[in-house]
Amino acid sequence: MKLCKYIMALLAICLLPAFAIAQSPTGQTGATEQYVPRLSDIMSTAQLRHMKLWFAGQAPNWDLAAFELRQLKDSLVEAASLYPGIPVTSVTTMAKPVQAVADAIEAKDGRMFASTFGELTVGCNACHQSVGRGFIVMRVPTASPFSNQVFPPQSKP
């Protein structure tokens, strides 16, 4: 009787992996396809970063503004690297306004920030025009949809 239980347990141990493999989706070789986000998803993220960057700069929360600018820049780099159909000039022309905003943030200069942010926004619209998406028009945000985020810097404990 013990031998029978031992054999059944051994069979179960040996056969369970085979059943699991048999139930896996057909054609799956173990290698997974890399997810590539849609360009519209990357640009929607960039739009949110653009908006948060503005409100951080107006707060003025320069640490948050620097963070949001890095995130925005990363979104633009991601779009350019994943979608080679975007003209190189469209991407490279954004470098100057991004750097100008970075300089304003580093200087902690609110007026300079507002001015360079406007240039950044013009750059966004120029890029949209160059890729045939001129109907997507950015502007300086007028109201924050982020009621759950505090933009002014908080005192450090």
C-alpha positions in Angstrom: 0.0 0.0 0.0 2.8 2.4 0.9 4.5 1.5 -2.4 1.4 2.4 -4.3 1.2 5.8 -2.6 4.9 6.4 -3.3 4.4 5.6 -7.0 1.4 7.8 -7.3 3.2 10.7 -5.7 6.2 10.2 -8.0 3.9 10.1 -11.0 2.2 13.3 -9.9 5.5 15.0 -9.4 6.7 13.9 -12.9 3.4 14.6 -14.7 2.4 18.0 -13.2 5.1 19.9 -15.1 4.0 18.2 -18.4 0.4 19.2 -17.8 1.4 22.8 -17.1 3.5 23.0 -20.2 0.6 21.5 -22.3 -1.8 24.1 -21.0 0.5 27.1 -21.9 -0.6 29.2 -24.9 0.3 27.5 -28.2 3.3 28.9 -30.1 4.8 30.5 -27.0 8.5 29.7 -27.0 9.4 31.3 -23.6 10.6 34.5 -25.2 8.2 37.4 -24.7 7.6 40.2 -27.2 8.8 43.6 -26.0 6.0 46.0 -25.4 6.2 49.2 -27.4 3.9 51.9 -26.2 1.9 53.7 -28.8 3.2 57.1 -29.8 -0.1 58.7 -28.7 0.4 57.2 -25.2 3.9 58.6 -25.0 2.7 62.0 -26.1 -0.2 61.9 -23.6 2.4 61.3 -20.9 4.5 64.2 -22.2 1.4 66.4 -22.2 0.8 65.6 -18.5 4.5 66.3 -17.7 4.3 69.6 -19.6 1.3 70.6 -17.5 2.9 69.5 -14.2 6.1 71.3 -15.1 4.2 74.5 -15.5 2.5 74.3 -12.1 5.7 73.2 -10.4 7.5 76.3 -11.9 4.7 78.6 -10.8 4.6 77.2 -7.3 7.7 77.7 -7.3 8.9 74.2 -6.5 12.2 74.0 -8.4 12.9 70.4 -7.3 9.6 69.2 -8.7 10.0 71.4 -11.8 13.4 69.8 -12.5 11.9 66.3 -12.0 9.0 67.0 -14.3 11.4 68.4 -17.0 13.5 65.3 -16.8 10.4 63.2 -17.2 9.2 65.3 -20.2 12.6 65.0 -21.8 12.6 61.2 -21.3 9.2 61.0 -23.0 10.5 62.9 -26.0 13.6 60.8 -26.2 11.5 57.6 -25.9 9.2 58.8 -28.7 12.2 59.6 -31.0 13.9 56.3 -30.3 10.9 54.1 -30.7 9.4 55.9 -33.7 12.1 56.6 -36.3 9.5 58.2 -38.6 9.7 61.3 -36.5 12.0 63.8 -38.3 15.3 64.2 -36.5 15.0 68.0 -36.8 11.8 67.9 -34.9 13.5 66.2 -32.0 16.7 68.2 -32.1 14.9 71.6 -32.2 13.4 70.7 -28.8 16.8 70.5 -27.2 17.3 74.3 -27.1 13.9 75.1 -25.4 14.3 72.2 -23.0 17.8 73.5 -22.0 16.4 77.0 -21.6 13.8 75.8 -19.2 16.4 73.8 -17.3 18.5 76.9 -17.0 15.6 78.9 -15.7 14.9 76.1 -13.1 18.5 76.0 -12.0 18.5 79.8 -11.7 15.2 79.6 -9.8 14.0 82.5 -11.9 10.2 82.6 -12.2 10.1 85.2 -15.0 12.7 83.3 -17.0 10.9 80.1 -16.4 7.6 81.5 -17.7 9.3 82.9 -20.8 11.3 79.7 -21.6 8.2 77.6 -20.9 6.4 79.6 -23.6 9.3 78.8 -26.0 9.1 75.1 -25.1 5.3 75.1 -25.9 6.0 76.8 -29.2 8.5 74.0 -29.9 5.9 71.4 -29.1 3.5 72.9 -31.6 6.3 73.2 -34.3 7.0 69.5 -33.9 3.3 68.7 -34.2 3.2 70.7 -37.4 6.3 69.0 -38.8 4.8 65.5 -38.4 1.4 66.4 -39.8 -0.3 66.7 -36.5 -0.8 70.5 -36.5 -4.3 70.0 -35.1 -2.7 69.1 -31.8 -2.0 72.5 -30.3 -0.4 73.0 -26.9 -0.7 76.1 -24.7 0.4 77.3 -21.3 -1.9 75.5 -18.8 -4.6 77.7 -17.3 -6.0 75.4 -14.6 -4.6 72.3 -12.8 -6.5 69.1 -13.0 -4.2 67.7 -10.3 -6.3 68.5 -7.2 -4.6 65.6 -5.5 -1.1 67.0 -5.7 0.5 69.8 -3.8 2.7 71.9 -6.0 4.2 74.5 -3.6 7.3 73.2 -1.9 6.7 71.7 1.5 8.9 72.6 4.5 11.4 69.8 5.2 11.1 68.1 8.6 
